[in-house]
């Protein structure tokens, strides 16, 4: 496959890859580096990939694995137990920004729950697509999403 055909398939995915990487890594430079690394991996595998299949899911799965590796290297894989977590709101009531509060709470979730809620509720992927990306059965994804949503709602309600 030549460079032009490759970019026609991959270029539309870059923004989604970046958003997903940024949501996991919380650092713009690391997210940009991750997109570059994943695109490089796709380039080297270009002759072995079936472009007619779901390239988007494959690219996102590759990004997920890359982000997990990056977090492990940074030793920032945190498992937050929702039952034992005390959350302090540092956002004044008069400047209350619900979107930022929700993002903050999502950031406290265990990694897999955080990835599922990001892919489903923020990026709008279907359960089928998320299952392919996360390599998980749909019932497990539904459980993770339910727990993640419940945690976010519960922590916000506790602040009011």
N, C-alpha and C positions, 0 to 999 in steps of 0.2 A: 504494500500500500504506500502510495506516495504521500508527501507532506500535506498537500492540498486536501486530499480526501480525508486524511486523518483529522485535520483541523476543522473540516466541515462537520464531522461527527462530534468532536470533543469541545470545540469552542463554546457551544451553548451551555455546557455543563459547568464552566468555570465559576460562574457566580454562585450557583448552588453549592459547589464544593467549598468555596471560600466561606460562605455563610455557615455551613455545617462545621467546618474546621474552626472558625472563630468562636462558634457557640461552645465548642468543646475545650479549646485551648485558652480562650480569653485573652489572646494576644494577637494583634494584627500582623506583626512580622512573622510569628510562628505559623499563623494561618496561611499567609502568602507563601512561605517556604513549603508548607505542606501541600498546597495546591501545585506548586512547581514539582515537588517530588512525586506526587501522584500522576501528574501529566507525563512526567518522565517515565514512570513505570508503565503507563499505558502505551507510550511510544515504543518502548522496547518489546512490549507484548502485542503490538498492533497486528502482526502477521498471524498470531495464534488466537485472536479474539474473533468471535462471531458478531459482527457489527449489526446484524439484523436482530439479534437478541437484545435483551434489555441492558444496553451499555450504561445507562444512567444508574441502575442498581449496582452493576459491577463497579463503576467508578466510585459511588458512594460507599460501598462496602470496603473498597480499597482505602478510601479516605478514613473511614471509621477505624480500620486496623492501624493505619498510620498514626492517627491521633492517639489511640491507646498506647502505641509504642512510644510516642513522644511524651505522653503523660507519665509513663513508667520511667522513662529516662529522667524526667524532672522530679520523679518521686512525688507526684501530686495526685495519684489515684486515691481519692478519699472515699471511704464508705461512710456516709452519714446515716446514722440510725435515727429515723424520724421521731421515734419515741423519746430519745435521750437528748434531742437537740433543743437548745434554748436560742431563740432568735431575738436579737435586739434591733429595733427599727431605728435607723439613724436619719430618717427622712422626716423633716418637720411637717406637721399636719397642713400648714398653710401652703407648702410647696409639694404636696403629696402627688407623686407621679405614679399612677397605677402600673403603667407598663414597666417602668424601672423596678418597681417593687416585685412584680411577677418575675422579671428576669433574674433578680437577685435570689428569689426563692427557688427558681429552677436551678440556679447555680449550686444550690445546697444539696440537690438530689444526688443519689448514687449515680455513677456514670451511665449505666444502662438505662435507668429511668430517664435521666437527662437526655440521652440520645433519642429515646422513643418519643418523648414529649416534643422535642425540637423537630423531629422529622414529621410527626403527625400534626401537631397543633400550630407550629410556626411555619414549616415549609410545605405542609399540605399533602404529604405523601399518603397513599392508600396503605391499608394494613398489608396487602399483598406485597407492595413495593418495600415496605419497611421490613417485612419478613425476609425478603431477598437480601436487603442491605445488611441487616443484623444477623442473618442466618439463624432465625428463631421461628418457632411455630407461632401462628397468629394468636392462639389462646394465651400464650405467655406474654406476647406484646400487649394484649388487652389488659392483663393483670398489671404489668409494669405501668401502662398508661393510667390505669385507674388509681394505682397507688400514688403515682406522681401528681396527678390532678388533686387527689384528696389531700396530700401533703401541702401543696401550694395553697389550696383554699383554706385548710385548717390554720396554717401559719398566718395567713392574712387576716382571717377572722379573729384570731387571738390578739391581734394588735388593735382592733377597733374597740 
